[in-house]
């Protein structure tokens, strides 16, 4: 039997709560959430988190999650700026090039 990403996240959040706030379970849940976020059914997560009495942990997950790449706004432009070529001035030991 294969569970949905939402059910896996809910099970891990519930396990983290039952284990007294297991940091490992929470961290695993956070990473799974960050990877799956664009495809997740957030209404389903919220509904079941309420039923399982884990809304506080789910809220913390939302807060702690890294921003999704599509939500990041670049100050300079629409696309991320190209990587800059950094060169130390000539004559300086340990040049970066």
Secondary structure, DSSP 8 states (H G I E B T S, - for coil): ----HHHHHHHHHHHHHHTTS-HHHHHHHHHHHHHHGGG--HHHHHHHHHHTT-HHHHHHHHHHS---GGG---SS-SS----------TT-TT---
